[in-house]
Amino acid sequence: MEKTKKNDFVEITYTGYANNQIFDSNIEEDFKILDPKEKPKKIIVCIGQGMLLEGLDNALENKELNKEYEISIPSEDAFGKRKRELIRTIPLAAFKDQKVNPQPGMLLALDHHVVKIIAVSGARITADFNNPLAGKDIRYKFTITRKVTDAKEKTESFFEFFLRYIPKFEINSSKVVVRGPELLDAYITAQKQKFKELIGLELDFKPEEKEKKESPVRAQK
């Protein structure tokens, strides 16, 4: 039976557990526990390219399709150990400036981190900048549902991870052409070699054509 290998693009379904509680999933019945109002997204990744947590990414290699697997990842190989130096004291004024009233147990986005408020004491706030899953052993159940061979799906997965969004693009027999503002050119150029290695097509960029506005013509008397 055919098995997966490094640099294969695959679609996966998975659920992650910490302390036997679900913290992440793209399986609808499990995802409802996290967010009953939304639908989970399809996940397509390239094995061995760091598109997932390292322990889960490594586990995708040499696996059969449509078979459920379960792995355990110790905290140091997952989200790391908790660090005391990431417990910080912040002036209350910093929150008031942002019109935020911090309360113990509250989770906030601060300095590109998810921060948990531990204590509020007078004009000072004690905040935990550790990842909420730091120090926890985690467990994943996952199934690789298919190998992805479609160039469009591979390209979208590549851009979503390496560029953090999917730009406009066209595909022909040997090339993927991205269209967008000129500032995107440098980002595309930086990814050309990696794109060719993983997808087997050349990557090119063309500035998006600006719409020409016709000048109003005055009627002649």
C-alpha positions in Angstrom: 0.0 0.0 0.0 1.2 3.5 -0.9 2.4 5.6 2.0 3.1 9.3 2.4 6.6 10.8 2.1 8.3 14.1 2.7 7.1 17.0 0.4 3.8 15.3 -0.4 0.9 17.6 -0.3 -1.9 16.0 1.7 -5.3 16.8 3.2 -5.7 15.9 6.8 -8.4 15.8 9.5 -7.3 16.0 13.1 -8.1 16.8 16.7 -5.7 18.0 19.3 -6.1 17.3 23.0 -4.4 18.8 26.1 -5.4 17.4 29.5 -8.0 15.4 27.6 -9.7 18.6 26.5 -9.9 19.6 22.8 -7.8 22.6 21.9 -7.8 22.4 18.1 -9.7 20.5 15.4 -10.9 20.6 11.9 -13.4 17.7 12.4 -16.9 19.2 12.5 -18.2 17.5 15.6 -15.1 18.3 17.6 -14.8 21.8 16.2 -18.3 22.6 17.5 -17.0 22.3 21.0 -14.5 25.1 20.3 -16.8 27.3 18.1 -20.4 26.2 17.6 -21.1 29.1 15.2 -18.4 28.4 12.6 -17.4 25.6 10.3 -13.9 24.0 10.3 -11.7 24.7 7.3 -10.1 22.1 5.0 -6.5 21.6 5.8 -3.9 20.9 3.1 -0.2 20.8 4.0 3.1 19.8 2.6 4.8 17.2 4.8 8.1 18.3 6.3 7.7 22.0 5.6 6.7 23.2 9.1 3.1 23.9 8.2 2.0 22.2 11.4 3.4 21.7 14.9 6.7 19.9 14.4 5.6 16.7 16.2 2.5 16.4 14.1 4.3 17.3 10.9 6.9 14.6 11.5 4.2 12.1 12.2 2.6 12.5 8.7 5.5 10.9 7.0 5.3 7.2 6.0 1.6 6.8 6.8 -1.3 5.1 5.0 -4.3 7.0 3.7 -7.7 6.9 5.4 -6.3 5.3 8.6 -6.6 7.0 12.0 -3.4 7.5 13.9 -2.8 8.8 17.4 0.4 10.4 18.7 1.5 12.0 22.0 3.9 14.9 22.1 5.7 16.0 25.3 5.5 19.6 26.3 9.1 20.4 25.3 8.5 19.2 21.8 5.0 20.8 21.6 4.5 24.4 22.8 7.6 24.4 25.1 8.0 24.6 28.8 6.5 27.5 30.8 9.0 30.2 31.5 8.8 32.4 34.6 10.4 35.3 32.8 7.3 35.5 30.6 5.2 36.4 33.6 5.3 40.2 33.5 4.0 43.2 35.3 2.4 45.9 33.2 1.0 49.3 34.2 -2.8 49.5 34.2 -2.5 52.7 32.2 -1.3 50.7 29.2 -4.6 48.9 29.1 -6.7 52.0 29.8 -5.0 53.7 26.8 -6.5 50.9 24.7 -9.9 51.2 26.5 -9.5 47.7 27.9 -10.6 46.8 31.5 -8.4 43.8 32.4 -9.8 41.1 34.7 -8.2 38.0 36.1 -8.5 35.1 33.7 -9.1 37.3 30.6 -7.2 36.4 27.4 -6.0 39.4 25.3 -4.0 39.9 22.1 -0.9 41.9 23.2 2.4 42.4 21.4 1.5 39.6 18.9 1.0 37.2 21.8 -2.1 35.7 23.5 -1.8 37.0 27.0 -3.6 35.8 30.1 -4.3 38.2 32.9 -3.3 36.6 36.2 -4.0 39.3 38.7 -5.1 43.0 38.9 -3.5 44.8 41.9 -4.0 48.6 42.1 -2.4 50.2 39.1 -0.4 47.1 38.1 -1.4 44.1 36.1 0.3 40.7 36.2 0.1 39.0 32.8 1.3 35.7 31.5 2.9 35.8 28.0 3.5 32.0 27.9 1.5 30.2 25.2 -1.7 28.9 26.9 -0.5 25.3 26.0 3.1 25.8 27.3 4.1 23.1 29.8 1.4 20.7 28.6 1.8 17.3 27.0 -0.5 17.1 24.0 -2.1 14.4 22.0 -3.4 14.3 18.4 -5.7 12.0 16.5 -5.3 12.4 12.8 -6.2 10.9 9.4 -4.6 11.6 6.1 -7.6 11.6 3.8 -5.9 12.0 0.4 -2.7 13.0 -1.4 -3.2 16.3 -3.2 -2.1 16.4 -6.9 -4.0 19.4 -8.2 -1.6 22.3 -8.9 -4.2 24.9 -7.8 -4.8 23.3 -4.4 -1.0 23.0 -3.9 -0.4 26.6 -4.9 -3.1 27.9 -2.5 -1.7 25.8 0.3 1.8 27.1 -0.4 0.8 30.8 -0.5 -1.4 30.5 2.6 1.5 29.3 4.6 4.5 31.2 3.1 2.7 34.5 2.3 -0.1 34.3 4.9 -2.6 35.0 2.2 -3.6 33.8 -1.3 -2.9 36.3 -4.1 -4.5 36.3 -7.5 -2.7 33.8 -9.8 -3.0 31.9 -13.1 -1.6 28.4 -13.9 -0.4 27.2 -17.3 1.5 24.0 -18.2 4.8 25.1 -16.8 4.3 28.3 -14.7 2.2 29.9 -12.0 1.9 33.7 -12.6 0.9 35.9 -9.6 -0.7 39.2 -10.2 -0.9 42.0 -7.6 0.7 45.3 -6.5 4.4 45.8 -7.3 5.4 45.5 -3.6 4.4 41.8 -3.8 7.2 41.1 -6.4 10.0 40.8 -3.8 8.0 38.3 -1.7 7.3 36.2 -4.8 10.9 36.3 -6.0 12.1 35.1 -2.5 9.8 32.0 -2.8 10.6 31.0 -6.4 13.2 28.3 -5.6 11.0 26.7 -2.8 8.0 26.8 -5.0 9.7 25.0 -7.9 11.1 22.4 -5.4 7.7 21.6 -3.9 5.3 22.1 -6.8 7.5 21.5 -9.8 6.4 24.7 -11.6 8.1 28.0 -12.2 6.8 31.0 -10.2 6.5 34.4 -11.9 5.0 37.8 -11.0 3.3 40.4 -13.1 2.1 43.7 -11.8 -1.7 44.0 -11.8 -2.8 46.2 -14.6 -4.3 49.5 -13.4 -7.7 50.4 -14.8 -7.4 53.4 -17.2 -9.8 56.2 -16.5 -11.1 58.0 -19.5 -10.9 61.7 -19.4 -14.3 63.4 -19.7 -14.8 65.0 -23.1 -16.5 68.3 -23.2 -19.2 68.8 -25.8 -18.2 71.1 -28.6 -20.6 73.9 -29.5 
